Amino acid sequence: MERLETLLACILRAGAHELADRPDVPARVVISEYVDLADAFYGDKETGFDQRCTRSSGRELRPDELAVPGGPGKTAG
C-alpha cells in the first residue's frame, strides 16, 4: 500500500472498510461505487487495479454474497 498513490490507497481502504463493516450495503454496490470513484480520478490502468482489489476484498470478506449460482467455490466477477 505504501507504493500506491495516496488517493488510490484511500479509495481501496474505504472500499475494504465498507465491505468489512457495512453489511447493510450490498457488496456489488460497494464494488461498483468504488470502481466509479477510481474512474473519476484515474485512467483505465488504475481503475482496473481498483476493481480487481475491491472484488478480491469482497470475495474474501463476503464469500456467500458473491458466490456464483451453480458453482461451489466460484465467485462472481
mmCIF file of the N, C-alpha and C atoms, coordinates in Angstrom:
data_MODEL
# 
_entry.id   MODEL 
# 
loop_
_atom_site.group_PDB 
_atom_site.id 
_atom_site.type_symbol 
_atom_site.label_atom_id 
_atom_site.label_alt_id 
_atom_site.label_comp_id 
_atom_site.label_asym_id 
_atom_site.label_entity_id 
_atom_site.label_seq_id 
_atom_site.pdbx_PDB_ins_code 
_atom_site.Cartn_x 
_atom_site.Cartn_y 
_atom_site.Cartn_z 
_atom_site.occupancy 
_atom_site.B_iso_or_equiv 
_atom_site.pdbx_formal_charge 
_atom_site.auth_seq_id 
_atom_site.auth_comp_id 
_atom_site.auth_asym_id 
_atom_site.auth_atom_id 
_atom_site.pdbx_PDB_model_num 
ATOM 1   N N  . MET A 1 1  ? 0.821   -1.200  0.000   1.00 0.00 ? 1  MET A N  1 
ATOM 2   C CA . MET A 1 1  ? 0.000   0.000   0.000   1.00 0.00 ? 1  MET A CA 1 
ATOM 3   C C  . MET A 1 1  ? 0.862   1.260   0.000   1.00 0.00 ? 1  MET A C  1 
ATOM 4   N N  . GLU A 1 2  ? 2.032   1.206   0.612   1.00 0.00 ? 2  GLU A N  1 
ATOM 5   C CA . GLU A 1 2  ? 2.858   2.411   0.685   1.00 0.00 ? 2  GLU A CA 1 
ATOM 6   C C  . GLU A 1 2  ? 3.386   2.842   -0.680  1.00 0.00 ? 2  GLU A C  1 
ATOM 7   N N  . ARG A 1 3  ? 3.367   1.962   -1.675  1.00 0.00 ? 3  ARG A N  1 
ATOM 8   C CA . ARG A 1 3  ? 3.838   2.329   -3.007  1.00 0.00 ? 3  ARG A CA 1 
ATOM 9   C C  . ARG A 1 3  ? 2.729   2.932   -3.870  1.00 0.00 ? 3  ARG A C  1 
ATOM 10  N N  . LEU A 1 4  ? 1.483   2.846   -3.416  1.00 0.00 ? 4  LEU A N  1 
ATOM 11  C CA . LEU A 1 4  ? 0.363   3.399   -4.177  1.00 0.00 ? 4  LEU A CA 1 
ATOM 12  C C  . LEU A 1 4  ? 0.255   4.904   -3.955  1.00 0.00 ? 4  LEU A C  1 
ATOM 13  N N  . GLU A 1 5  ? -0.280  5.570   -4.938  1.00 0.00 ? 5  GLU A N  1 
ATOM 14  C CA . GLU A 1 5  ? -0.590  6.987   -4.778  1.00 0.00 ? 5  GLU A CA 1 
ATOM 15  C C  . GLU A 1 5  ? -1.589  7.122   -3.623  1.00 0.00 ? 5  GLU A C  1 
ATOM 16  N N  . THR A 1 6  ? -1.484  8.194   -2.881  1.00 0.00 ? 6  THR A N  1 
ATOM 17  C CA . THR A 1 6  ? -2.293  8.383   -1.675  1.00 0.00 ? 6  THR A CA 1 
ATOM 18  C C  . THR A 1 6  ? -3.789  8.276   -1.935  1.00 0.00 ? 6  THR A C  1 
ATOM 19  N N  . LEU A 1 7  ? -4.290  8.920   -2.968  1.00 0.00 ? 7  LEU A N  1 
ATOM 20  C CA . LEU A 1 7  ? -5.726  8.898   -3.238  1.00 0.00 ? 7  LEU A CA 1 
ATOM 21  C C  . LEU A 1 7  ? -6.203  7.493   -3.583  1.00 0.00 ? 7  LEU A C  1 
ATOM 22  N N  . LEU A 1 8  ? -5.453  6.783   -4.406  1.00 0.00 ? 8  LEU A N  1 
ATOM 23  C CA . LEU A 1 8  ? -5.848  5.421   -4.760  1.00 0.00 ? 8  LEU A CA 1 
ATOM 24  C C  . LEU A 1 8  ? -5.824  4.514   -3.534  1.00 0.00 ? 8  LEU A C  1 
ATOM 25  N N  . ALA A 1 9  ? -4.840  4.670   -2.684  1.00 0.00 ? 9  ALA A N  1 
ATOM 26  C CA . ALA A 1 9  ? -4.774  3.886   -1.449  1.00 0.00 ? 9  ALA A CA 1 
ATOM 27  C C  . ALA A 1 9  ? -5.979  4.184   -0.554  1.00 0.00 ? 9  ALA A C  1 
ATOM 28  N N  . CYS A 1 10 ? -6.378  5.443   -0.483  1.00 0.00 ? 10 CYS A N  1 
ATOM 29  C CA . CYS A 1 10 ? -7.544  5.819   0.326   1.00 0.00 ? 10 CYS A CA 1 
ATOM 30  C C  . CYS A 1 10 ? -8.831  5.211   -0.245  1.00 0.00 ? 10 CYS A C  1 
ATOM 31  N N  . ILE A 1 11 ? -8.966  5.208   -1.564  1.00 0.00 ? 11 ILE A N  1 
ATOM 32  C CA . ILE A 1 11 ? -10.146 4.609   -2.194  1.00 0.00 ? 11 ILE A CA 1 
ATOM 33  C C  . ILE A 1 11 ? -10.203 3.122   -1.872  1.00 0.00 ? 11 ILE A C  1 
ATOM 34  N N  . LEU A 1 12 ? -9.070  2.433   -1.969  1.00 0.00 ? 12 LEU A N  1 
ATOM 35  C CA . LEU A 1 12 ? -9.036  0.999   -1.671  1.00 0.00 ? 12 LEU A CA 1 
ATOM 36  C C  . LEU A 1 12 ? -9.353  0.728   -0.198  1.00 0.00 ? 12 LEU A C  1 
ATOM 37  N N  . ARG A 1 13 ? -8.800  1.524   0.685   1.00 0.00 ? 13 ARG A N  1 
ATOM 38  C CA . ARG A 1 13 ? -9.068  1.338   2.123   1.00 0.00 ? 13 ARG A CA 1 
ATOM 39  C C  . ARG A 1 13 ? -10.534 1.596   2.453   1.00 0.00 ? 13 ARG A C  1 
ATOM 40  N N  . ALA A 1 14 ? -11.109 2.634   1.868   1.00 0.00 ? 14 ALA A N  1 
ATOM 41  C CA . ALA A 1 14 ? -12.519 2.943   2.131   1.00 0.00 ? 14 ALA A CA 1 
ATOM 42  C C  . ALA A 1 14 ? -13.425 1.832   1.612   1.00 0.00 ? 14 ALA A C  1 
ATOM 43  N N  . GLY A 1 15 ? -13.114 1.296   0.441   1.00 0.00 ? 15 GLY A N  1 
ATOM 44  C CA . GLY A 1 15 ? -13.901 0.192   -0.098  1.00 0.00 ? 15 GLY A CA 1 
ATOM 45  C C  . GLY A 1 15 ? -13.812 -1.043  0.773   1.00 0.00 ? 15 GLY A C  1 
ATOM 46  N N  . ALA A 1 16 ? -12.606 -1.371  1.223   1.00 0.00 ? 16 ALA A N  1 
ATOM 47  C CA . ALA A 1 16 ? -12.425 -2.526  2.111   1.00 0.00 ? 16 ALA A CA 1 
ATOM 48  C C  . ALA A 1 16 ? -13.161 -2.324  3.436   1.00 0.00 ? 16 ALA A C  1 
ATOM 49  N N  . HIS A 1 17 ? -13.096 -1.112  3.957   1.00 0.00 ? 17 HIS A N  1 
ATOM 50  C CA . HIS A 1 17 ? -13.809 -0.810  5.202   1.00 0.00 ? 17 HIS A CA 1 
ATOM 51  C C  . HIS A 1 17 ? -15.310 -1.006  5.026   1.00 0.00 ? 17 HIS A C  1 
ATOM 52  N N  . GLU A 1 18 ? -15.845 -0.492  3.936   1.00 0.00 ? 18 GLU A N  1 
ATOM 53  C CA . GLU A 1 18 ? -17.284 -0.612  3.711   1.00 0.00 ? 18 GLU A CA 1 
ATOM 54  C C  . GLU A 1 18 ? -17.689 -2.069  3.527   1.00 0.00 ? 18 GLU A C  1 
ATOM 55  N N  . LEU A 1 19 ? -16.874 -2.844  2.829   1.00 0.00 ? 19 LEU A N  1 
ATOM 56  C CA . LEU A 1 19 ? -17.166 -4.268  2.671   1.00 0.00 ? 19 LEU A CA 1 
ATOM 57  C C  . LEU A 1 19 ? -17.119 -4.996  4.011   1.00 0.00 ? 19 LEU A C  1 
ATOM 58  N N  . ALA A 1 20 ? -16.174 -4.630  4.856   1.00 0.00 ? 20 ALA A N  1 
ATOM 59  C CA . ALA A 1 20 ? -15.999 -5.302  6.141   1.00 0.00 ? 20 ALA A CA 1 
ATOM 60  C C  . ALA A 1 20 ? -17.016 -4.877  7.190   1.00 0.00 ? 20 ALA A C  1 
ATOM 61  N N  . ASP A 1 21 ? -17.353 -3.603  7.214   1.00 0.00 ? 21 ASP A N  1 
ATOM 62  C CA . ASP A 1 21 ? -18.118 -3.066  8.337   1.00 0.00 ? 21 ASP A CA 1 
ATOM 63  C C  . ASP A 1 21 ? -19.518 -2.567  8.011   1.00 0.00 ? 21 ASP A C  1 
ATOM 64  N N  . ARG A 1 22 ? -19.934 -2.677  6.766   1.00 0.00 ? 22 ARG A N  1 
ATOM 65  C CA . ARG A 1 22 ? -21.275 -2.214  6.385   1.00 0.00 ? 22 ARG A CA 1 
ATOM 66  C C  . ARG A 1 22 ? -22.050 -3.321  5.665   1.00 0.00 ? 22 ARG A C  1 
ATOM 67  N N  . PRO A 1 23 ? -22.440 -4.356  6.401   1.00 0.00 ? 23 PRO A N  1 
ATOM 68  C CA . PRO A 1 23 ? -23.161 -5.466  5.763   1.00 0.00 ? 23 PRO A CA 1 
ATOM 69  C C  . PRO A 1 23 ? -24.526 -5.054  5.221   1.00 0.00 ? 23 PRO A C  1 
ATOM 70  N N  . ASP A 1 24 ? -25.014 -3.881  5.625   1.00 0.00 ? 24 ASP A N  1 
ATOM 71  C CA . ASP A 1 24 ? -26.300 -3.394  5.128   1.00 0.00 ? 24 ASP A CA 1 
ATOM 72  C C  . ASP A 1 24 ? -26.214 -2.888  3.686   1.00 0.00 ? 24 ASP A C  1 
ATOM 73  N N  . VAL A 1 25 ? -24.998 -2.669  3.192   1.00 0.00 ? 25 VAL A N  1 
ATOM 74  C CA . VAL A 1 25 ? -24.799 -2.223  1.811   1.00 0.00 ? 25 VAL A CA 1 
ATOM 75  C C  . VAL A 1 25 ? -24.365 -3.451  0.996   1.00 0.00 ? 25 VAL A C  1 
ATOM 76  N N  . PRO A 1 26 ? -25.098 -3.799  -0.059  1.00 0.00 ? 26 PRO A N  1 
ATOM 77  C CA . PRO A 1 26 ? -24.726 -4.969  -0.860  1.00 0.00 ? 26 PRO A CA 1 
ATOM 78  C C  . PRO A 1 26 ? -23.305 -4.860  -1.417  1.00 0.00 ? 26 PRO A C  1 
ATOM 79  N N  . ALA A 1 27 ? -22.589 -5.968  -1.416  1.00 0.00 ? 27 ALA A N  1 
ATOM 80  C CA . ALA A 1 27 ? -21.198 -5.984  -1.863  1.00 0.00 ? 27 ALA A CA 1 
ATOM 81  C C  . ALA A 1 27 ? -21.059 -5.499  -3.300  1.00 0.00 ? 27 ALA A C  1 
ATOM 82  N N  . ARG A 1 28 ? -21.977 -5.892  -4.162  1.00 0.00 ? 28 ARG A N  1 
ATOM 83  C CA . ARG A 1 28 ? -21.892 -5.470  -5.557  1.00 0.00 ? 28 ARG A CA 1 
ATOM 84  C C  . ARG A 1 28 ? -22.041 -3.943  -5.688  1.00 0.00 ? 28 ARG A C  1 
ATOM 85  N N  . VAL A 1 29 ? -22.823 -3.352  -4.837  1.00 0.00 ? 29 VAL A N  1 
ATOM 86  C CA . VAL A 1 29 ? -22.986 -1.893  -4.844  1.00 0.00 ? 29 VAL A CA 1 
ATOM 87  C C  . VAL A 1 29 ? -21.689 -1.229  -4.386  1.00 0.00 ? 29 VAL A C  1 
ATOM 88  N N  . VAL A 1 30 ? -21.097 -1.755  -3.332  1.00 0.00 ? 30 VAL A N  1 
ATOM 89  C CA . VAL A 1 30 ? -19.836 -1.206  -2.832  1.00 0.00 ? 30 VAL A CA 1 
ATOM 90  C C  . VAL A 1 30 ? -18.775 -1.262  -3.926  1.00 0.00 ? 30 VAL A C  1 
ATOM 91  N N  . ILE A 1 31 ? -18.636 -2.417  -4.554  1.00 0.00 ? 31 ILE A N  1 
ATOM 92  C CA . ILE A 1 31 ? -17.635 -2.586  -5.604  1.00 0.00 ? 31 ILE A CA 1 
ATOM 93  C C  . ILE A 1 31 ? -17.880 -1.592  -6.739  1.00 0.00 ? 31 ILE A C  1 
ATOM 94  N N  . SER A 1 32 ? -19.103 -1.502  -7.189  1.00 0.00 ? 32 SER A N  1 
ATOM 95  C CA . SER A 1 32 ? -19.450 -0.604  -8.284  1.00 0.00 ? 32 SER A CA 1 
ATOM 96  C C  . SER A 1 32 ? -19.145 0.849   -7.943  1.00 0.00 ? 32 SER A C  1 
ATOM 97  N N  . GLU A 1 33 ? -19.509 1.268   -6.741  1.00 0.00 ? 33 GLU A N  1 
ATOM 98  C CA . GLU A 1 33 ? -19.303 2.661   -6.334  1.00 0.00 ? 33 GLU A CA 1 
ATOM 99  C C  . GLU A 1 33 ? -17.826 3.016   -6.247  1.00 0.00 ? 33 GLU A C  1 
ATOM 100 N N  . TYR A 1 34 ? -17.010 2.113   -5.713  1.00 0.00 ? 34 TYR A N  1 
ATOM 101 C CA . TYR A 1 34 ? -15.596 2.427   -5.574  1.00 0.00 ? 34 TYR A CA 1 
ATOM 102 C C  . TYR A 1 34 ? -14.849 2.334   -6.898  1.00 0.00 ? 34 TYR A C  1 
ATOM 103 N N  . VAL A 1 35 ? -15.311 1.503   -7.803  1.00 0.00 ? 35 VAL A N  1 
ATOM 104 C CA . VAL A 1 35 ? -14.738 1.483   -9.148  1.00 0.00 ? 35 VAL A CA 1 
ATOM 105 C C  . VAL A 1 35 ? -15.089 2.789   -9.868  1.00 0.00 ? 35 VAL A C  1 
ATOM 106 N N  . ASP A 1 36 ? -16.328 3.229   -9.731  1.00 0.00 ? 36 ASP A N  1 
ATOM 107 C CA . ASP A 1 36 ? -16.728 4.512   -10.327 1.00 0.00 ? 36 ASP A CA 1 
ATOM 108 C C  . ASP A 1 36 ? -15.927 5.671   -9.739  1.00 0.00 ? 36 ASP A C  1 
ATOM 109 N N  . LEU A 1 37 ? -15.676 5.626   -8.448  1.00 0.00 ? 37 LEU A N  1 
ATOM 110 C CA . LEU A 1 37 ? -14.890 6.672   -7.792  1.00 0.00 ? 37 LEU A CA 1 
ATOM 111 C C  . LEU A 1 37 ? -13.464 6.701   -8.341  1.00 0.00 ? 37 LEU A C  1 
ATOM 112 N N  . ALA A 1 38 ? -12.841 5.548   -8.467  1.00 0.00 ? 38 ALA A N  1 
ATOM 113 C CA . ALA A 1 38 ? -11.491 5.494   -9.030  1.00 0.00 ? 38 ALA A CA 1 
ATOM 114 C C  . ALA A 1 38 ? -11.499 5.991   -10.472 1.00 0.00 ? 38 ALA A C  1 
ATOM 115 N N  . ASP A 1 39 ? -12.533 5.637   -11.218 1.00 0.00 ? 39 ASP A N  1 
ATOM 116 C CA . ASP A 1 39 ? -12.636 6.055   -12.619 1.00 0.00 ? 39 ASP A CA 1 
ATOM 117 C C  . ASP A 1 39 ? -12.751 7.571   -12.752 1.00 0.00 ? 39 ASP A C  1 
ATOM 118 N N  . ALA A 1 40 ? -13.319 8.219   -11.760 1.00 0.00 ? 40 ALA A N  1 
ATOM 119 C CA . ALA A 1 40 ? -13.463 9.671   -11.803 1.00 0.00 ? 40 ALA A CA 1 
ATOM 120 C C  . ALA A 1 40 ? -12.107 10.384  -11.691 1.00 0.00 ? 40 ALA A C  1 
ATOM 121 N N  . PHE A 1 41 ? -11.118 9.725   -11.103 1.00 0.00 ? 41 PHE A N  1 
ATOM 122 C CA . PHE A 1 41 ? -9.818  10.351  -10.878 1.00 0.00 ? 41 PHE A CA 1 
ATOM 123 C C  . PHE A 1 41 ? -8.690  9.772   -11.716 1.00 0.00 ? 41 PHE A C  1 
ATOM 124 N N  . TYR A 1 42 ? -8.869  8.543   -12.199 1.00 0.00 ? 42 TYR A N  1 
ATOM 125 C CA . TYR A 1 42 ? -7.763  7.844   -12.853 1.00 0.00 ? 42 TYR A CA 1 
ATOM 126 C C  . TYR A 1 42 ? -8.169  7.290   -14.210 1.00 0.00 ? 42 TYR A C  1 
ATOM 127 N N  . GLY A 1 43 ? -7.173  6.768   -14.908 1.00 0.00 ? 43 GLY A N  1 
ATOM 128 C CA . GLY A 1 43 ? -7.394  6.119   -16.197 1.00 0.00 ? 43 GLY A CA 1 
ATOM 129 C C  . GLY A 1 43 ? -7.703  4.642   -16.027 1.00 0.00 ? 43 GLY A C  1 
ATOM 130 N N  . ASP A 1 44 ? -7.702  3.948   -17.152 1.00 0.00 ? 44 ASP A N  1 
ATOM 131 C CA . ASP A 1 44 ? -8.082  2.537   -17.165 1.00 0.00 ? 44 ASP A CA 1 
ATOM 132 C C  . ASP A 1 44 ? -7.182  1.655   -16.309 1.00 0.00 ? 44 ASP A C  1 
ATOM 133 N N  . LYS A 1 45 ? -5.891  1.915   -16.313 1.00 0.00 ? 45 LYS A N  1 
ATOM 134 C CA . LYS A 1 45 ? -4.949  1.071   -15.565 1.00 0.00 ? 45 LYS A CA 1 
ATOM 135 C C  . LYS A 1 45 ? -5.253  1.084   -14.067 1.00 0.00 ? 45 LYS A C  1 
ATOM 136 N N  . GLU A 1 46 ? -5.380  2.257   -13.500 1.00 0.00 ? 46 GLU A N  1 
ATOM 137 C CA . GLU A 1 46 ? -5.642  2.366   -12.066 1.00 0.00 ? 46 GLU A CA 1 
ATOM 138 C C  . GLU A 1 46 ? -7.051  1.898   -11.720 1.00 0.00 ? 46 GLU A C  1 
ATOM 139 N N  . THR A 1 47 ? -8.010  2.222   -12.578 1.00 0.00 ? 47 THR A N  1 
ATOM 140 C CA . THR A 1 47 ? -9.390  1.807   -12.327 1.00 0.00 ? 47 THR A CA 1 
ATOM 141 C C  . THR A 1 47 ? -9.482  0.286   -12.350 1.00 0.00 ? 47 THR A C  1 
ATOM 142 N N  . GLY A 1 48 ? -8.800  -0.347  -13.292 1.00 0.00 ? 48 GLY A N  1 
ATOM 143 C CA . GLY A 1 48 ? -8.782  -1.814  -13.342 1.00 0.00 ? 48 GLY A CA 1 
ATOM 144 C C  . GLY A 1 48 ? -8.145  -2.412  -12.106 1.00 0.00 ? 48 GLY A C  1 
ATOM 145 N N  . PHE A 1 49 ? -7.068  -1.791  -11.642 1.00 0.00 ? 49 PHE A N  1 
ATOM 146 C CA . PHE A 1 49 ? -6.409  -2.248  -10.419 1.00 0.00 ? 49 PHE A CA 1 
ATOM 147 C C  . PHE A 1 49 ? -7.354  -2.138  -9.236  1.00 0.00 ? 49 PHE A C  1 
ATOM 148 N N  . ASP A 1 50 ? -8.043  -1.004  -9.124  1.00 0.00 ? 50 ASP A N  1 
ATOM 149 C CA . ASP A 1 50 ? -9.008  -0.800  -8.047  1.00 0.00 ? 50 ASP A CA 1 
ATOM 150 C C  . ASP A 1 50 ? -10.114 -1.855  -8.118  1.00 0.00 ? 50 ASP A C  1 
ATOM 151 N N  . GLN A 1 51 ? -10.599 -2.124  -9.314  1.00 0.00 ? 51 GLN A N  1 
ATOM 152 C CA . GLN A 1 51 ? -11.667 -3.106  -9.485  1.00 0.00 ? 51 GLN A CA 1 
ATOM 153 C C  . GLN A 1 51 ? -11.204 -4.495  -9.041  1.00 0.00 ? 51 GLN A C  1 
ATOM 154 N N  . ARG A 1 52 ? -10.019 -4.904  -9.451  1.00 0.00 ? 52 ARG A N  1 
ATOM 155 C CA . ARG A 1 52 ? -9.512  -6.218  -9.052  1.00 0.00 ? 52 ARG A CA 1 
ATOM 156 C C  . ARG A 1 52 ? -9.323  -6.304  -7.541  1.00 0.00 ? 52 ARG A C  1 
ATOM 157 N N  . CYS A 1 53 ? -8.764  -5.267  -6.939  1.00 0.00 ? 53 CYS A N  1 
ATOM 158 C CA . CYS A 1 53 ? -8.537  -5.281  -5.488  1.00 0.00 ? 53 CYS A CA 1 
ATOM 159 C C  . CYS A 1 53 ? -9.846  -5.278  -4.709  1.00 0.00 ? 53 CYS A C  1 
ATOM 160 N N  . THR A 1 54 ? -10.791 -4.446  -5.125  1.00 0.00 ? 54 THR A N  1 
ATOM 161 C CA . THR A 1 54 ? -12.067 -4.352  -4.411  1.00 0.00 ? 54 THR A CA 1 
ATOM 162 C C  . THR A 1 54 ? -12.854 -5.656  -4.551  1.00 0.00 ? 54 THR A C  1 
ATOM 163 N N  . ARG A 1 55 ? -12.864 -6.252  -5.738  1.00 0.00 ? 55 ARG A N  1 
ATOM 164 C CA . ARG A 1 55 ? -13.549 -7.542  -5.915  1.00 0.00 ? 55 ARG A CA 1 
ATOM 165 C C  . ARG A 1 55 ? -12.885 -8.631  -5.088  1.00 0.00 ? 55 ARG A C  1 
ATOM 166 N N  . SER A 1 56 ? -11.575 -8.626  -5.055  1.00 0.00 ? 56 SER A N  1 
ATOM 167 C CA . SER A 1 56 ? -10.855 -9.612  -4.259  1.00 0.00 ? 56 SER A CA 1 
ATOM 168 C C  . SER A 1 56 ? -11.199 -9.474  -2.776  1.00 0.00 ? 56 SER A C  1 
ATOM 169 N N  . SER A 1 57 ? -11.238 -8.239  -2.301  1.00 0.00 ? 57 SER A N  1 
ATOM 170 C CA . SER A 1 57 ? -11.631 -7.989  -0.912  1.00 0.00 ? 57 SER A CA 1 
ATOM 171 C C  . SER A 1 57 ? -13.057 -8.456  -0.665  1.00 0.00 ? 57 SER A C  1 
ATOM 172 N N  . GLY A 1 58 ? -13.937 -8.180  -1.614  1.00 0.00 ? 58 GLY A N  1 
ATOM 173 C CA . GLY A 1 58 ? -15.330 -8.604  -1.487  1.00 0.00 ? 58 GLY A CA 1 
ATOM 174 C C  . GLY A 1 58 ? -15.468 -10.113 -1.402  1.00 0.00 ? 58 GLY A C  1 
ATOM 175 N N  . ARG A 1 59 ? -14.721 -10.832 -2.240  1.00 0.00 ? 59 ARG A N  1 
ATOM 176 C CA . ARG A 1 59 ? -14.773 -12.297 -2.212  1.00 0.00 ? 59 ARG A CA 1 
ATOM 177 C C  . ARG A 1 59 ? -14.265 -12.845 -0.884  1.00 0.00 ? 59 ARG A C  1 
ATOM 178 N N  . GLU A 1 60 ? -13.260 -12.187 -0.334  1.00 0.00 ? 60 GLU A N  1 
ATOM 179 C CA . GLU A 1 60 ? -12.696 -12.642 0.932   1.00 0.00 ? 60 GLU A CA 1 
ATOM 180 C C  . GLU A 1 60 ? -13.607 -12.293 2.106   1.00 0.00 ? 60 GLU A C  1 
ATOM 181 N N  . LEU A 1 61 ? -14.155 -11.083 2.103   1.00 0.00 ? 61 LEU A N  1 
ATOM 182 C CA . LEU A 1 61 ? -14.951 -10.613 3.234   1.00 0.00 ? 61 LEU A CA 1 
ATOM 183 C C  . LEU A 1 61 ? -16.413 -11.055 3.180   1.00 0.00 ? 61 LEU A C  1 
ATOM 184 N N  . ARG A 1 62 ? -16.937 -11.279 1.971   1.00 0.00 ? 62 ARG A N  1 
ATOM 185 C CA . ARG A 1 62 ? -18.347 -11.663 1.813   1.00 0.00 ? 62 ARG A CA 1 
ATOM 186 C C  . ARG A 1 62 ? -18.499 -12.787 0.781   1.00 0.00 ? 62 ARG A C  1 
ATOM 187 N N  . PRO A 1 63 ? -17.908 -13.934 1.056   1.00 0.00 ? 63 PRO A N  1 
ATOM 188 C CA . PRO A 1 63 ? -17.926 -15.013 0.060   1.00 0.00 ? 63 PRO A CA 1 
ATOM 189 C C  . PRO A 1 63 ? -19.332 -15.508 -0.275  1.00 0.00 ? 63 PRO A C  1 
ATOM 190 N N  . ASP A 1 64 ? -20.234 -15.555 0.698   1.00 0.00 ? 64 ASP A N  1 
ATOM 191 C CA . ASP A 1 64 ? -21.591 -16.034 0.435   1.00 0.00 ? 64 ASP A CA 1 
ATOM 192 C C  . ASP A 1 64 ? -22.362 -15.079 -0.470  1.00 0.00 ? 64 ASP A C  1 
ATOM 193 N N  . GLU A 1 65 ? -22.133 -13.815 -0.299  1.00 0.00 ? 65 GLU A N  1 
ATOM 194 C CA . GLU A 1 65 ? -22.860 -12.811 -1.064  1.00 0.00 ? 65 GLU A CA 1 
ATOM 195 C C  . GLU A 1 65 ? -22.399 -12.751 -2.528  1.00 0.00 ? 65 GLU A C  1 
ATOM 196 N N  . LEU A 1 66 ? -21.152 -13.093 -2.782  1.00 0.00 ? 66 LEU A N  1 
ATOM 197 C CA . LEU A 1 66 ? -20.610 -13.002 -4.131  1.00 0.00 ? 66 LEU A CA 1 
ATOM 198 C C  . LEU A 1 66 ? -20.447 -14.356 -4.807  1.00 0.00 ? 66 LEU A C  1 
ATOM 199 N N  . ALA A 1 67 ? -21.072 -15.386 -4.261  1.00 0.00 ? 67 ALA A N  1 
ATOM 200 C CA . ALA A 1 67 ? -20.998 -16.721 -4.848  1.00 0.00 ? 67 ALA A CA 1 
ATOM 201 C C  . ALA A 1 67 ? -21.789 -16.776 -6.163  1.00 0.00 ? 67 ALA A C  1 
ATOM 202 N N  . VAL A 1 68 ? -21.289 -17.552 -7.110  1.00 0.00 ? 68 VAL A N  1 
ATOM 203 C CA . VAL A 1 68 ? -21.959 -17.731 -8.385  1.00 0.00 ? 68 VAL A CA 1 
ATOM 204 C C  . VAL A 1 68 ? -22.916 -18.909 -8.258  1.00 0.00 ? 68 VAL A C  1 
ATOM 205 N N  . PRO A 1 69 ? -24.192 -18.739 -8.649  1.00 0.00 ? 69 PRO A N  1 
ATOM 206 C CA . PRO A 1 69 ? -25.136 -19.845 -8.569  1.00 0.00 ? 69 PRO A CA 1 
ATOM 207 C C  . PRO A 1 69 ? -24.669 -21.039 -9.421  1.00 0.00 ? 69 PRO A C  1 
ATOM 208 N N  . GLY A 1 70 ? -24.796 -22.230 -8.853  1.00 0.00 ? 70 GLY A N  1 
ATOM 209 C CA . GLY A 1 70 ? -24.476 -23.437 -9.580  1.00 0.00 ? 70 GLY A CA 1 
ATOM 210 C C  . GLY A 1 70 ? -23.007 -23.819 -9.571  1.00 0.00 ? 70 GLY A C  1 
ATOM 211 N N  . GLY A 1 71 ? -22.202 -23.112 -8.826  1.00 0.00 ? 71 GLY A N  1 
ATOM 212 C CA . GLY A 1 71 ? -20.789 -23.432 -8.812  1.00 0.00 ? 71 GLY A CA 1 
ATOM 213 C C  . GLY A 1 71 ? -20.209 -23.347 -7.422  1.00 0.00 ? 71 GLY A C  1 
ATOM 214 N N  . PRO A 1 72 ? -19.934 -24.495 -6.793  1.00 0.00 ? 72 PRO A N  1 
ATOM 215 C CA . PRO A 1 72 ? -19.353 -24.446 -5.449  1.00 0.00 ? 72 PRO A CA 1 
ATOM 216 C C  . PRO A 1 72 ? -17.950 -23.824 -5.490  1.00 0.00 ? 72 PRO A C  1 
ATOM 217 N N  . GLY A 1 73 ? -17.736 -22.895 -4.631  1.00 0.00 ? 73 GLY A N  1 
ATOM 218 C CA . GLY A 1 73 ? -16.437 -22.262 -4.536  1.00 0.00 ? 73 GLY A CA 1 
ATOM 219 C C  . GLY A 1 73 ? -16.159 -21.199 -5.582  1.00 0.00 ? 73 GLY A C  1 
ATOM 220 N N  . LYS A 1 74 ? -17.069 -21.017 -6.533  1.00 0.00 ? 74 LYS A N  1 
ATOM 221 C CA . LYS A 1 74 ? -16.868 -19.993 -7.551  1.00 0.00 ? 74 LYS A CA 1 
ATOM 222 C C  . LYS A 1 74 ? -17.481 -18.694 -7.070  1.00 0.00 ? 74 LYS A C  1 
ATOM 223 N N  . THR A 1 75 ? -16.858 -17.590 -7.475  1.00 0.00 ? 75 THR A N  1 
ATOM 224 C CA . THR A 1 75 ? -17.375 -16.276 -7.095  1.00 0.00 ? 75 THR A CA 1 
ATOM 225 C C  . THR A 1 75 ? -17.576 -15.428 -8.324  1.00 0.00 ? 75 THR A C  1 
ATOM 226 N N  . ALA A 1 76 ? -18.483 -14.490 -8.200  1.00 0.00 ? 76 ALA A N  1 
ATOM 227 C CA . ALA A 1 76 ? -18.782 -13.594 -9.321  1.00 0.00 ? 76 ALA A CA 1 
ATOM 228 C C  . ALA A 1 76 ? -17.673 -12.592 -9.514  1.00 0.00 ? 76 ALA A C  1 
ATOM 229 N N  . GLY A 1 77 ? -17.498 -12.159 -10.760 1.00 0.00 ? 77 GLY A N  1 
ATOM 230 C CA . GLY A 1 77 ? -16.573 -11.086 -11.074 1.00 0.00 ? 77 GLY A CA 1 
ATOM 231 C C  . GLY A 1 77 ? -15.216 -11.545 -11.220 1.00 0.00 ? 77 GLY A C  1 
# 
